[in-house]
Amino acid sequence: MHIPKGPTAGLELALFEPALQAALQPSPDYDAARWLYVPNTYSEYRYIWHPR
């Protein structure tokens, strides 16, 4: 669980497309073939996709 440092409305969001391209690269931190973390680095927010 993550508790943001402040109101999420005040966050500067990264553009999704460049963050997606970076997330599609191999990662030593997780299995990119099974999980998709956008952005692929720790931040105040993250989009997570996992196929079922």
Predicted model as a PDB file, atoms N, CA, C, CB and O in Angstrom, pLDDT in the B-factor column:
MODEL        1                                                                  
ATOM      1  N   MET A   1       0.844  -1.170   0.000  1.00 58.00           N  
ATOM      2  CA  MET A   1       0.000   0.000   0.000  1.00 58.00           C  
ATOM      3  C   MET A   1       0.893   1.237   0.000  1.00 58.00           C  
ATOM      4  CB  MET A   1      -0.962  -0.004   1.217  1.00 58.00           C  
ATOM      5  O   MET A   1       1.969   1.253   0.597  1.00 58.00           O  
ATOM      6  N   HIS A   2       0.421   2.253  -0.675  1.00 62.00           N  
ATOM      7  CA  HIS A   2       1.180   3.499  -0.748  1.00 62.00           C  
ATOM      8  C   HIS A   2       0.268   4.662  -0.383  1.00 62.00           C  
ATOM      9  CB  HIS A   2       1.790   3.700  -2.163  1.00 62.00           C  
ATOM     10  O   HIS A   2      -0.852   4.766  -0.882  1.00 62.00           O  
ATOM     11  N   ILE A   3       0.752   5.519   0.476  1.00 68.00           N  
ATOM     12  CA  ILE A   3       0.008   6.725   0.843  1.00 68.00           C  
ATOM     13  C   ILE A   3       0.728   7.909   0.218  1.00 68.00           C  
ATOM     14  CB  ILE A   3      -0.112   6.886   2.407  1.00 68.00           C  
ATOM     15  O   ILE A   3       1.873   8.189   0.572  1.00 68.00           O  
ATOM     16  N   PRO A   4       0.066   8.618  -0.720  1.00 70.00           N  
ATOM     17  CA  PRO A   4       0.709   9.765  -1.376  1.00 70.00           C  
ATOM     18  C   PRO A   4       1.143  10.829  -0.374  1.00 70.00           C  
ATOM     19  CB  PRO A   4      -0.236  10.382  -2.399  1.00 70.00           C  
ATOM     20  O   PRO A   4       0.565  10.962   0.705  1.00 70.00           O  
ATOM     21  N   LYS A   5       2.166  11.580  -0.751  1.00 73.00           N  
ATOM     22  CA  LYS A   5       2.690  12.645   0.105  1.00 73.00           C  
ATOM     23  C   LYS A   5       1.761  13.844   0.168  1.00 73.00           C  
ATOM     24  CB  LYS A   5       4.050  13.084  -0.385  1.00 73.00           C  
ATOM     25  O   LYS A   5       1.815  14.628   1.116  1.00 73.00           O  
ATOM     26  N   GLY A   6       0.910  13.988  -0.836  1.00 74.00           N  
ATOM     27  CA  GLY A   6      -0.004  15.129  -0.885  1.00 74.00           C  
ATOM     28  C   GLY A   6      -1.175  14.807  -1.788  1.00 74.00           C  
ATOM     29  O   GLY A   6      -1.338  13.661  -2.207  1.00 74.00           O  
ATOM     30  N   PRO A   7      -1.999  15.808  -2.096  1.00 79.00           N  
ATOM     31  CA  PRO A   7      -3.152  15.585  -2.963  1.00 79.00           C  
ATOM     32  C   PRO A   7      -2.721  15.096  -4.349  1.00 79.00           C  
ATOM     33  CB  PRO A   7      -3.974  16.872  -3.091  1.00 79.00           C  
ATOM     34  O   PRO A   7      -1.832  15.683  -4.965  1.00 79.00           O  
ATOM     35  N   THR A   8      -3.338  14.040  -4.832  1.00 71.00           N  
ATOM     36  CA  THR A   8      -2.959  13.499  -6.125  1.00 71.00           C  
ATOM     37  C   THR A   8      -3.293  14.460  -7.265  1.00 71.00           C  
ATOM     38  CB  THR A   8      -3.647  12.168  -6.349  1.00 71.00           C  
ATOM     39  O   THR A   8      -2.689  14.365  -8.333  1.00 71.00           O  
ATOM     40  N   ALA A   9      -4.219  15.364  -7.073  1.00 78.00           N  
ATOM     41  CA  ALA A   9      -4.557  16.342  -8.108  1.00 78.00           C  
ATOM     42  C   ALA A   9      -3.383  17.276  -8.392  1.00 78.00           C  
ATOM     43  CB  ALA A   9      -5.785  17.156  -7.690  1.00 78.00           C  
ATOM     44  O   ALA A   9      -3.329  17.889  -9.458  1.00 78.00           O  
ATOM     45  N   GLY A  10      -2.450  17.393  -7.462  1.00 78.00           N  
ATOM     46  CA  GLY A  10      -1.310  18.280  -7.637  1.00 78.00           C  
ATOM     47  C   GLY A  10      -0.085  17.602  -8.229  1.00 78.00           C  
ATOM     48  O   GLY A  10       0.948  18.250  -8.400  1.00 78.00           O  
ATOM     49  N   LEU A  11      -0.173  16.315  -8.546  1.00 74.00           N  
ATOM     50  CA  LEU A  11       0.975  15.598  -9.090  1.00 74.00           C  
ATOM     51  C   LEU A  11       1.232  15.960 -10.548  1.00 74.00           C  
ATOM     52  CB  LEU A  11       0.764  14.102  -8.959  1.00 74.00           C  
ATOM     53  O   LEU A  11       0.293  16.162 -11.318  1.00 74.00           O  
ATOM     54  N   GLU A  12       2.488  16.039 -10.919  1.00 78.00           N  
ATOM     55  CA  GLU A  12       2.849  16.213 -12.315  1.00 78.00           C  
ATOM     56  C   GLU A  12       2.932  14.813 -12.925  1.00 78.00           C  
ATOM     57  CB  GLU A  12       4.211  17.008 -12.476  1.00 78.00           C  
ATOM     58  O   GLU A  12       3.794  14.018 -12.549  1.00 78.00           O  
ATOM     59  N   LEU A  13       2.046  14.519 -13.853  1.00 74.00           N  
ATOM     60  CA  LEU A  13       1.990  13.193 -14.443  1.00 74.00           C  
ATOM     61  C   LEU A  13       2.916  13.086 -15.647  1.00 74.00           C  
ATOM     62  CB  LEU A  13       0.565  12.855 -14.846  1.00 74.00           C  
ATOM     63  O   LEU A  13       3.006  14.002 -16.465  1.00 74.00           O  
ATOM     64  N   ALA A  14       3.601  11.954 -15.740  1.00 74.00           N  
ATOM     65  CA  ALA A  14       4.437  11.687 -16.911  1.00 74.00           C  
ATOM     66  C   ALA A  14       3.523  11.345 -18.080  1.00 74.00           C  
ATOM     67  CB  ALA A  14       5.458  10.526 -16.635  1.00 74.00           C  
ATOM     68  O   ALA A  14       2.433  10.806 -17.886  1.00 74.00           O  
ATOM     69  N   LEU A  15       3.965  11.656 -19.283  1.00 82.00           N  
ATOM     70  CA  LEU A  15       3.195  11.280 -20.458  1.00 82.00           C  
ATOM     71  C   LEU A  15       3.172   9.756 -20.566  1.00 82.00           C  
ATOM     72  CB  LEU A  15       3.790  11.922 -21.746  1.00 82.00           C  
ATOM     73  O   LEU A  15       4.197   9.097 -20.393  1.00 82.00           O  
ATOM     74  N   PHE A  16       2.013   9.215 -20.848  1.00 82.00           N  
ATOM     75  CA  PHE A  16       1.855   7.762 -20.844  1.00 82.00           C  
ATOM     76  C   PHE A  16       2.690   7.075 -21.922  1.00 82.00           C  
ATOM     77  CB  PHE A  16       0.399   7.405 -21.030  1.00 82.00           C  
ATOM     78  O   PHE A  16       3.346   6.074 -21.632  1.00 82.00           O  
ATOM     79  N   GLU A  17       2.685   7.576 -23.141  1.00 88.00           N  
ATOM     80  CA  GLU A  17       3.367   6.908 -24.256  1.00 88.00           C  
ATOM     81  C   GLU A  17       4.864   6.721 -24.009  1.00 88.00           C  
ATOM     82  CB  GLU A  17       3.164   7.700 -25.531  1.00 88.00           C  
ATOM     83  O   GLU A  17       5.349   5.602 -24.176  1.00 88.00           O  
ATOM     84  N   PRO A  18       5.633   7.759 -23.617  1.00 89.00           N  
ATOM     85  CA  PRO A  18       7.061   7.535 -23.316  1.00 89.00           C  
ATOM     86  C   PRO A  18       7.259   6.595 -22.119  1.00 89.00           C  
ATOM     87  CB  PRO A  18       7.755   8.878 -23.036  1.00 89.00           C  
ATOM     88  O   PRO A  18       8.184   5.783 -22.109  1.00 89.00           O  
ATOM     89  N   ALA A  19       6.392   6.709 -21.121  1.00 85.00           N  
ATOM     90  CA  ALA A  19       6.504   5.828 -19.955  1.00 85.00           C  
ATOM     91  C   ALA A  19       6.211   4.383 -20.350  1.00 85.00           C  
ATOM     92  CB  ALA A  19       5.540   6.283 -18.833  1.00 85.00           C  
ATOM     93  O   ALA A  19       6.843   3.460 -19.836  1.00 85.00           O  
ATOM     94  N   LEU A  20       5.265   4.182 -21.252  1.00 86.00           N  
ATOM     95  CA  LEU A  20       4.936   2.840 -21.731  1.00 86.00           C  
ATOM     96  C   LEU A  20       6.123   2.245 -22.492  1.00 86.00           C  
ATOM     97  CB  LEU A  20       3.680   2.877 -22.634  1.00 86.00           C  
ATOM     98  O   LEU A  20       6.465   1.081 -22.281  1.00 86.00           O  
ATOM     99  N   GLN A  21       6.744   3.016 -23.361  1.00 89.00           N  
ATOM    100  CA  GLN A  21       7.892   2.513 -24.120  1.00 89.00           C  
ATOM    101  C   GLN A  21       9.023   2.077 -23.183  1.00 89.00           C  
ATOM    102  CB  GLN A  21       8.400   3.590 -25.099  1.00 89.00           C  
ATOM    103  O   GLN A  21       9.656   1.047 -23.415  1.00 89.00           O  
ATOM    104  N   ALA A  22       9.273   2.839 -22.149  1.00 85.00           N  
ATOM    105  CA  ALA A  22      10.306   2.462 -21.164  1.00 85.00           C  
ATOM    106  C   ALA A  22       9.894   1.203 -20.418  1.00 85.00           C  
ATOM    107  CB  ALA A  22      10.556   3.613 -20.159  1.00 85.00           C  
ATOM    108  O   ALA A  22      10.735   0.349 -20.136  1.00 85.00           O  
ATOM    109  N   ALA A  23       8.616   1.077 -20.096  1.00 84.00           N  
ATOM    110  CA  ALA A  23       8.127  -0.066 -19.333  1.00 84.00           C  
ATOM    111  C   ALA A  23       8.172  -1.364 -20.135  1.00 84.00           C  
ATOM    112  CB  ALA A  23       6.712   0.194 -18.866  1.00 84.00           C  
ATOM    113  O   ALA A  23       8.229  -2.447 -19.552  1.00 84.00           O  
ATOM    114  N   LEU A  24       8.149  -1.269 -21.451  1.00 85.00           N  
ATOM    115  CA  LEU A  24       8.177  -2.461 -22.295  1.00 85.00           C  
ATOM    116  C   LEU A  24       9.575  -3.061 -22.433  1.00 85.00           C  
ATOM    117  CB  LEU A  24       7.635  -2.128 -23.661  1.00 85.00           C  
ATOM    118  O   LEU A  24       9.728  -4.146 -22.993  1.00 85.00           O  
ATOM    119  N   GLN A  25      10.590  -2.370 -21.932  1.00 85.00           N  
ATOM    120  CA  GLN A  25      11.964  -2.871 -21.972  1.00 85.00           C  
ATOM    121  C   GLN A  25      12.156  -3.917 -20.867  1.00 85.00           C  
ATOM    122  CB  GLN A  25      12.989  -1.701 -21.811  1.00 85.00           C  
ATOM    123  O   GLN A  25      11.476  -3.852 -19.842  1.00 85.00           O  
ATOM    124  N   PRO A  26      13.058  -4.869 -21.052  1.00 84.00           N  
ATOM    125  CA  PRO A  26      13.325  -5.859 -19.993  1.00 84.00           C  
ATOM    126  C   PRO A  26      13.693  -5.176 -18.673  1.00 84.00           C  
ATOM    127  CB  PRO A  26      14.461  -6.811 -20.423  1.00 84.00           C  
ATOM    128  O   PRO A  26      14.343  -4.131 -18.661  1.00 84.00           O  
ATOM    129  N   SER A  27      13.274  -5.775 -17.580  1.00 81.00           N  
ATOM    130  CA  SER A  27      13.524  -5.194 -16.260  1.00 81.00           C  
ATOM    131  C   SER A  27      14.086  -6.245 -15.310  1.00 81.00           C  
ATOM    132  CB  SER A  27      12.233  -4.590 -15.681  1.00 81.00           C  
ATOM    133  O   SER A  27      13.570  -7.361 -15.258  1.00 81.00           O  
ATOM    134  N   PRO A  28      15.134  -5.911 -14.558  1.00 84.00           N  
ATOM    135  CA  PRO A  28      15.643  -6.852 -13.558  1.00 84.00           C  
ATOM    136  C   PRO A  28      14.752  -6.907 -12.311  1.00 84.00           C  
ATOM    137  CB  PRO A  28      17.066  -6.467 -13.159  1.00 84.00           C  
ATOM    138  O   PRO A  28      14.906  -7.803 -11.481  1.00 84.00           O  
ATOM    139  N   ASP A  29      13.828  -5.959 -12.177  1.00 80.00           N  
ATOM    140  CA  ASP A  29      13.006  -5.862 -10.972  1.00 80.00           C  
ATOM    141  C   ASP A  29      11.734  -6.706 -11.011  1.00 80.00           C  
ATOM    142  CB  ASP A  29      12.636  -4.438 -10.742  1.00 80.00           C  
ATOM    143  O   ASP A  29      11.195  -7.050  -9.960  1.00 80.00           O  
ATOM    144  N   TYR A  30      11.247  -7.045 -12.201  1.00 77.00           N  
ATOM    145  CA  TYR A  30      10.018  -7.837 -12.314  1.00 77.00           C  
ATOM    146  C   TYR A  30       9.957  -8.460 -13.700  1.00 77.00           C  
ATOM    147  CB  TYR A  30       8.753  -6.960 -12.046  1.00 77.00           C  
ATOM    148  O   TYR A  30      10.688  -8.052 -14.603  1.00 77.00           O  
ATOM    149  N   ASP A  31       9.089  -9.444 -13.867  1.00 81.00           N  
ATOM    150  CA  ASP A  31       8.926 -10.145 -15.133  1.00 81.00           C  
ATOM    151  C   ASP A  31       8.043  -9.305 -16.054  1.00 81.00           C  
ATOM    152  CB  ASP A  31       8.316 -11.562 -14.913  1.00 81.00           C  
ATOM    153  O   ASP A  31       6.817  -9.330 -15.946  1.00 81.00           O  
ATOM    154  N   ALA A  32       8.682  -8.559 -16.964  1.00 76.00           N  
ATOM    155  CA  ALA A  32       7.954  -7.657 -17.856  1.00 76.00           C  
ATOM    156  C   ALA A  32       7.044  -8.410 -18.821  1.00 76.00           C  
ATOM    157  CB  ALA A  32       8.931  -6.800 -18.640  1.00 76.00           C  
ATOM    158  O   ALA A  32       6.148  -7.806 -19.411  1.00 76.00           O  
ATOM    159  N   ALA A  33       7.250  -9.710 -18.994  1.00 78.00           N  
ATOM    160  CA  ALA A  33       6.363 -10.502 -19.841  1.00 78.00           C  
ATOM    161  C   ALA A  33       5.030 -10.782 -19.143  1.00 78.00           C  
ATOM    162  CB  ALA A  33       7.040 -11.819 -20.228  1.00 78.00           C  
ATOM    163  O   ALA A  33       4.037 -11.073 -19.811  1.00 78.00           O  
ATOM    164  N   ARG A  34       4.995 -10.697 -17.815  1.00 82.00           N  
ATOM    165  CA  ARG A  34       3.766 -10.973 -17.058  1.00 82.00           C  
ATOM    166  C   ARG A  34       3.115  -9.716 -16.499  1.00 82.00           C  
ATOM    167  CB  ARG A  34       4.065 -11.922 -15.927  1.00 82.00           C  
ATOM    168  O   ARG A  34       1.892  -9.656 -16.370  1.00 82.00           O  
ATOM    169  N   TRP A  35       3.918  -8.718 -16.167  1.00 79.00           N  
ATOM    170  CA  TRP A  35       3.412  -7.503 -15.546  1.00 79.00           C  
ATOM    171  C   TRP A  35       3.837  -6.293 -16.352  1.00 79.00           C  
ATOM    172  CB  TRP A  35       3.904  -7.382 -14.098  1.00 79.00           C  
ATOM    173  O   TRP A  35       4.905  -6.287 -16.964  1.00 79.00           O  
ATOM    174  N   LEU A  36       3.009  -5.280 -16.351  1.00 79.00           N  
ATOM    175  CA  LEU A  36       3.343  -4.038 -17.029  1.00 79.00           C  
ATOM    176  C   LEU A  36       3.130  -2.903 -16.034  1.00 79.00           C  
ATOM    177  CB  LEU A  36       2.481  -3.836 -18.328  1.00 79.00           C  
ATOM    178  O   LEU A  36       1.994  -2.590 -15.676  1.00 79.00           O  
ATOM    179  N   TYR A  37       4.211  -2.295 -15.594  1.00 79.00           N  
ATOM    180  CA  TYR A  37       4.160  -1.165 -14.668  1.00 79.00           C  
ATOM    181  C   TYR A  37       4.505   0.098 -15.443  1.00 79.00           C  
ATOM    182  CB  TYR A  37       5.135  -1.368 -13.458  1.00 79.00           C  
ATOM    183  O   TYR A  37       5.581   0.186 -16.035  1.00 79.00           O  
ATOM    184  N   VAL A  38       3.614   1.067 -15.446  1.00 80.00           N  
ATOM    185  CA  VAL A  38       3.846   2.325 -16.168  1.00 80.00           C  
ATOM    186  C   VAL A  38       3.592   3.472 -15.206  1.00 80.00           C  
ATOM    187  CB  VAL A  38       2.928   2.443 -17.438  1.00 80.00           C  
ATOM    188  O   VAL A  38       2.458   3.627 -14.752  1.00 80.00           O  
ATOM    189  N   PRO A  39       4.595   4.291 -14.871  1.00 77.00           N  
ATOM    190  CA  PRO A  39       6.010   4.171 -15.223  1.00 77.00           C  
ATOM    191  C   PRO A  39       6.647   2.975 -14.522  1.00 77.00           C  
ATOM    192  CB  PRO A  39       6.765   5.458 -14.861  1.00 77.00           C  
ATOM    193  O   PRO A  39       6.114   2.470 -13.534  1.00 77.00           O  
ATOM    194  N   ASN A  40       7.780   2.530 -15.036  1.00 78.00           N  
ATOM    195  CA  ASN A  40       8.417   1.333 -14.486  1.00 78.00           C  
ATOM    196  C   ASN A  40       9.398   1.641 -13.357  1.00 78.00           C  
ATOM    197  CB  ASN A  40       9.135   0.593 -15.582  1.00 78.00           C  
ATOM    198  O   ASN A  40      10.227   0.802 -13.005  1.00 78.00           O  
ATOM    199  N   THR A  41       9.304   2.820 -12.800  1.00 75.00           N  
ATOM    200  CA  THR A  41      10.092   3.208 -11.629  1.00 75.00           C  
ATOM    201  C   THR A  41       9.130   3.627 -10.522  1.00 75.00           C  
ATOM    202  CB  THR A  41      11.095   4.368 -11.973  1.00 75.00           C  
ATOM    203  O   THR A  41       7.970   3.943 -10.785  1.00 75.00           O  
ATOM    204  N   TYR A  42       9.614   3.627  -9.293  1.00 72.00           N  
ATOM    205  CA  TYR A  42       8.769   4.003  -8.173  1.00 72.00           C  
ATOM    206  C   TYR A  42       8.389   5.476  -8.272  1.00 72.00           C  
ATOM    207  CB  TYR A  42       9.477   3.716  -6.842  1.00 72.00           C  
ATOM    208  O   TYR A  42       9.247   6.330  -8.492  1.00 72.00           O  
ATOM    209  N   SER A  43       7.116   5.766  -8.110  1.00 70.00           N  
ATOM    210  CA  SER A  43       6.645   7.147  -8.100  1.00 70.00           C  
ATOM    211  C   SER A  43       5.362   7.210  -7.270  1.00 70.00           C  
ATOM    212  CB  SER A  43       6.405   7.678  -9.558  1.00 70.00           C  
ATOM    213  O   SER A  43       4.945   6.211  -6.685  1.00 70.00           O  
ATOM    214  N   GLU A  44       4.755   8.357  -7.226  1.00 69.00           N  
ATOM    215  CA  GLU A  44       3.525   8.533  -6.451  1.00 69.00           C  
ATOM    216  C   GLU A  44       2.338   7.801  -7.074  1.00 69.00           C  
ATOM    217  CB  GLU A  44       3.201  10.011  -6.322  1.00 69.00           C  
ATOM    218  O   GLU A  44       1.339   7.563  -6.395  1.00 69.00           O  
ATOM    219  N   TYR A  45       2.430   7.451  -8.318  1.00 66.00           N  
ATOM    220  CA  TYR A  45       1.335   6.749  -8.982  1.00 66.00           C  
ATOM    221  C   TYR A  45       1.921   5.753  -9.968  1.00 66.00           C  
ATOM    222  CB  TYR A  45       0.380   7.745  -9.702  1.00 66.00           C  
ATOM    223  O   TYR A  45       3.091   5.845 -10.340  1.00 66.00           O  
ATOM    224  N   ARG A  46       1.094   4.796 -10.389  1.00 67.00           N  
ATOM    225  CA  ARG A  46       1.525   3.812 -11.361  1.00 67.00           C  
ATOM    226  C   ARG A  46       0.289   3.128 -11.944  1.00 67.00           C  
ATOM    227  CB  ARG A  46       2.490   2.776 -10.719  1.00 67.00           C  
ATOM    228  O   ARG A  46      -0.677   2.835 -11.240  1.00 67.00           O  
ATOM    229  N   TYR A  47       0.354   2.890 -13.232  1.00 66.00           N  
ATOM    230  CA  TYR A  47      -0.672   2.090 -13.890  1.00 66.00           C  
ATOM    231  C   TYR A  47      -0.141   0.666 -13.905  1.00 66.00           C  
ATOM    232  CB  TYR A  47      -1.001   2.618 -15.356  1.00 66.00           C  
ATOM    233  O   TYR A  47       1.018   0.444 -14.255  1.00 66.00           O  
ATOM    234  N   ILE A  48      -0.961  -0.292 -13.533  1.00 65.00           N  
ATOM    235  CA  ILE A  48      -0.539  -1.691 -13.499  1.00 65.00           C  
ATOM    236  C   ILE A  48      -1.492  -2.513 -14.334  1.00 65.00           C  
ATOM    237  CB  ILE A  48      -0.480  -2.227 -12.049  1.00 65.00           C  
ATOM    238  O   ILE A  48      -2.709  -2.405 -14.185  1.00 65.00           O  
ATOM    239  N   TRP A  49      -0.944  -3.339 -15.217  1.00 67.00           N  
ATOM    240  CA  TRP A  49      -1.756  -4.222 -16.029  1.00 67.00           C  
ATOM    241  C   TRP A  49      -1.243  -5.626 -15.870  1.00 67.00           C  
ATOM    242  CB  TRP A  49      -1.747  -3.798 -17.504  1.00 67.00           C  
ATOM    243  O   TRP A  49      -0.042  -5.876 -15.970  1.00 67.00           O  
ATOM    244  N   HIS A  50      -2.147  -6.540 -15.623  1.00 63.00           N  
ATOM    245  CA  HIS A  50      -1.810  -7.940 -15.522  1.00 63.00           C  
ATOM    246  C   HIS A  50      -2.895  -8.718 -16.249  1.00 63.00           C  
ATOM    247  CB  HIS A  50      -1.672  -8.394 -14.033  1.00 63.00           C  
ATOM    248  O   HIS A  50      -4.070  -8.611 -15.900  1.00 63.00           O  
ATOM    249  N   PRO A  51      -2.513  -9.512 -17.272  1.00 66.00           N  
ATOM    250  CA  PRO A  51      -3.521 -10.295 -17.990  1.00 66.00           C  
ATOM    251  C   PRO A  51      -4.074 -11.394 -17.104  1.00 66.00           C  
ATOM    252  CB  PRO A  51      -2.931 -10.897 -19.271  1.00 66.00           C  
ATOM    253  O   PRO A  51      -3.350 -11.949 -16.277  1.00 66.00           O  
ATOM    254  N   ARG A  52      -5.308 -11.704 -17.264  1.00 65.00           N  
ATOM    255  CA  ARG A  52      -5.926 -12.791 -16.481  1.00 65.00           C  
ATOM    256  C   ARG A  52      -6.072 -14.025 -17.319  1.00 65.00           C  
ATOM    257  CB  ARG A  52      -7.292 -12.372 -15.935  1.00 65.00           C  
ATOM    258  O   ARG A  52      -6.570 -15.043 -16.837  1.00 65.00           O  
TER     259      ARG A  52                                                      
ENDMDL                                                                          
END                                                                             
